[in-house]
Amino acid sequence: MAEAYDDVPMMDHGGSGSVRRDAESMESNTGCSGTGSLSSEGEDDTGGTTYAENSPWVFLPEPLFINIFLNLTPRDVLNAGQCCKRWYKLSKDDYIWRRYFRREFNVDASIPLKRGADSWRSEYRRLTNNVPMVLTDVLTSHSHQVLHVSFSHNGKMFATCSKDGFVILWNAAYPSSIRSSYDMRKLNWKYTQFSQFNQSDTLLLVSGVHYGTPHSTSGEIAVFTVQNGFRLKCRVTNRPYDIFGTWFSDQHLLSGDLSWLAHLVSTSKLWLNKANQEVDSEHTPVRNQVYKFYNRNASSIRAIMVANCPWLADEEEKKRKAGNEGVGDAEATAQPGTSVGGSSGTSSAANRRAGNPLSHYQMKQEQDSEEEADEDESDVGPNDGNQQQDPLFMHGQGPGAVPGPEPACEPLDYASPIQYLEEFRQEYEDSYYESSDDCLEDDDEEDGDAIGGAGERPDSLSECEDEELENPCPKYLIFSTGSKTYTPHQIGFKRIVDVNFPRRLEPGPSLRERVALREQQRERQNESPPVEPNWANYEAVADRFDRVDKLIDLHGHIIGMGLSPDHRYLYVNSRPWPRNCVIRNPLEPPAIAQEIDIHVIDLMTLKKVGKMLRAHKAYTPNTECFFIFLDVCDSYVASGAEDMHAYLWERYYGVCLAKYQHEDVVNSVAFNPRDNEMLVTTSDDYEIKVWRSLAKAKKLGIVPVGRAVEFRKQKSNRPPPQPQYAGRSFV
């Protein structure tokens, strides 16, 4: 398998070298030769390589060499770099690779090199070799549309949900295999739609839809153990079903309930539930209401998620030290999403390790160090004696290419880049290096070790649960909602504070006392009938509901959301409405575009810092619009689409790198949090596809079964190959 990738031959420096394609393209009547000798001074200048006397190559200035190299393809420059040490040094010139990088990946010239990157050459290598690009697995165990995929935090498992009613737990190692499965139709579920692992990867939350009338919104959340058997642990009602549910802590989850108050007016209640609902008595609580929101125009709270925001604790600490409450009130007015007090704001790593998905910053750092070591081994010069190639072009032409035709990239097929505000990239780097590790603890333990071994919780579980709730990492509750129509077009933010779970339920009055109380109420009603509140007037009933701290209107139908691993940025899929549209009937929202926009929101400022207009396709109308899930890792953003493809962008540079083929709508994508070079896509074509990078496929010895469509600007306008002709060899 290794031979399939080693397509850049090394020069034989012991005699006359092999004929080089790049050398022939630059050769003149007088050139380098393997005969003749040089003085010691000449050997120092050329790195020990001998040239014919009076050869123009000896005196050719470096700027002219660089101009020649810029007219070659990157592969040819690498080949030329094997001729001699001088050419090898010039072939690594970062000016050349910056030009290649910006030209081939269509990166704007105003974007600087990503902070932390070694060079433009290393970035070119990363976007060539370390992007999930080759298809290594096609899983067909589901018998209906596959709606969602999610990874465990340790990267060893992923779960898929489908309209066939099954939830399947997979082993992520190659080749992927079924670990466990469960048919939720036995519990009167119509289908499964969403899943999420808890922080310790011991439990799996599965959300689904109940059987019912076409307009029924009834759903349920089930929790399964994933160690020592796939066993059902508890079930929780969830309405509407597209609230999905989410983990609040390792042993607590959030669910929803919807109640109608008046015409087009309802209330959404969010409940905190224990994942372990085995109780000692009827007075031991298993759920507690945390929020109650007001909904207008037939809308509701949907797609909830929880984000860790350690910077909120830092802001509160600064305010306390300054002792200036007036300044705090002013900031609360300007940024209501960050103003709600009441959290202890502890900086303990153990307490901050919460939310969904769990930040994988430290895990990724270990992976990066291993990759850097592998890259160092591949950087060998022409005289190093190792017959090892630079893996920069393993995907290109020649014997190392992946089987199958290379898809052409037409200009109209190029996906839009992400357009960021000027300050985004600096803030992006700061958040990557500083904020995410504040919510982490060491994660070196194996699956069972961190939780008492073999998947069993320690005896002090109740104490751990109490500590998680009493000293939480500062969090935001994030959800989609709407104020103009029933379709979700706004992102809501609520600062989570003072979450207390009662230890014991009060028994309340006895039966005799309840009967007496009811009689008293009836007497009062006869004297003065109760006045029903005017639920349509929010101002009159606002004190009965929790206030939403911040609303961001995206002026379109929101169909997916995803958090960055450090929980600093929120990426949102939205199908925009026509410009300046007027909504006259909340039950008849405006027509939505057939393209999906991606918006980027900074959770530190609660402002939009980036957007990608008309990023990918969607065709269903408002009444049939469904979720298109997206996922974010340290380096990339990926999303499904309705044009039978998934798409992947580089986060920092904002450019689209690849799209992944299916036979129907792609509903969901997910990166392996331990290995960002592994991507899973699911589709209405009943298939689950696993994509890995060229470097990873080579390392694992995998023979790819397909390849994604790669967006490379130069593919459509590269110069035709030069005709081969006989000539002197370059050594």
Secondary structure by P-SEA (a helix, b strand, c coil): cccccccbbbbcccccccccaaaaaacccccccccccccaaaaaaacccccccccccccccaaaaaaaaaaccaaaaaaaaaccaaaaaaaacaaaaaaaaaaaaccccccccccccccaaaaaaaacccccccccccccccccccccccccccccbbbbbccccbbbbbccccccccccccccccccccccccccccccccbbbbbbcccccccccccbbbbbbccccccccbbbbbcccccccccccccbbbbbbbbbcccccbbbbbbbbbccccccccccccccccbbbbbcccccccbbbbbbcaaaaaaaaaaaaaccaaaaaaaaaacccccccccccccccccccccccccaaaaaaaaaaaaaaaaaaaccccccccccccccccccccccccccccccccccccccccccccaaaaaaaaaacccccccccccccccccccccccccccaaaaaaaaaaaccccccbbbbbbcccccccbbbbbbbccccccccccccccaaaaaaaaaaaaaaaaaccccccccccccccccccccccbbbbcccccccccccccccbbbbbbbcccccccccccccccccccbbbbbbbccccccccccccccccccccccccccbbbbbccccccccccccbbbbbccccccccbbbbccccccccccccccccbbbbbccccbbbbbbcaaaaaaaccccccccccccccccccccccbbbbbbbcc
